[in-house]
């Protein structure tokens, strides 16, 4: 084959796909493994969602509503914004893609942090844009350094708040100051995939940032149903933004980008507020339990505003990751992110959390990381 592959595509490192659970179990000769690696919700969606999806199976021969009318209305009434300020995506991943497609031309610049969510840089590369990457400082976004890099060519700034993988957040006053320092031609994208788990006083005021534009940069908020609502598999996310930005994003999206099951699942999930609250409570309880137990084993847990957190295991994280796999426990080693001695774990069910702690204790003992 004689393919003419553009250099920007050739140089992309493919997203490393996680192995399916049953493959991994076969490889390691284990059964009943638990996955605490992908920041998913271990309790799954509301039972009302499952029921609604079952009923919706009868409509699979129809195209979905391309305007996502009812889901958009539901999000608008929950968040207090106008339906015209909402764009839905096949996961919030797709909102990132739309933003880059709509606003980045070859040679334009986009700023993001490292480590942070990997997809920002990938879509920019596909588009032939330039990624300007700012290292985190003390596990936090370095807003002054980001501001320093802004120039005439800058189109977008991606900031995940809370940050993945560290779970840290930026104090709202610092963010407001940052927004007012960034020029109007730059869109700042605040990726709030984990906003549901944040303390109220740390959340920024979406409504006022969308409405009071007064000579500063526009801000786009990204949210998802993949985390607190337990719908990672359905792929639904959305962005909140000025109408002018939303109409650009609608121009670059496919007409039926949100499938019918996803629309029904997300609407029903929004309606079940008790279940949502229960998920948040379970998550907070799980994080508190895990942090205490992990610290008790001699590791250091890091504070988080999400459903995951970092642990300093006081020794090589890759080795520990491998050993935990033989115990049927899948976590994420952070060595590829430059944190050699860190793993990241997602909160599991009570049973999974207990199993993780036992497995961690055994592996730490074997590796003699902590005395
Ligand atoms: C910071 C951050 N942003 C976005 C996403 C993507 O979420 P979605 O499933 O909505 O595409 C993730 C997923 O893990 C994430 O961690």
Boltz pocket constraint, residues with backbone or C-beta under 6 A from the ligand:
constraints:
  - pocket:
      binder: B
      contacts: [[A, 38], [A, 39], [A, 90], [A, 91], [A, 92], [A, 93], [A, 94], [A, 117], [A, 160], [A, 162], [A, 163], [A, 164], [A, 191], [A, 193], [A, 223], [A, 224], [A, 225], [A, 226], [A, 232], [A, 235], [A, 236], [A, 237]]
      max_distance: 6.0
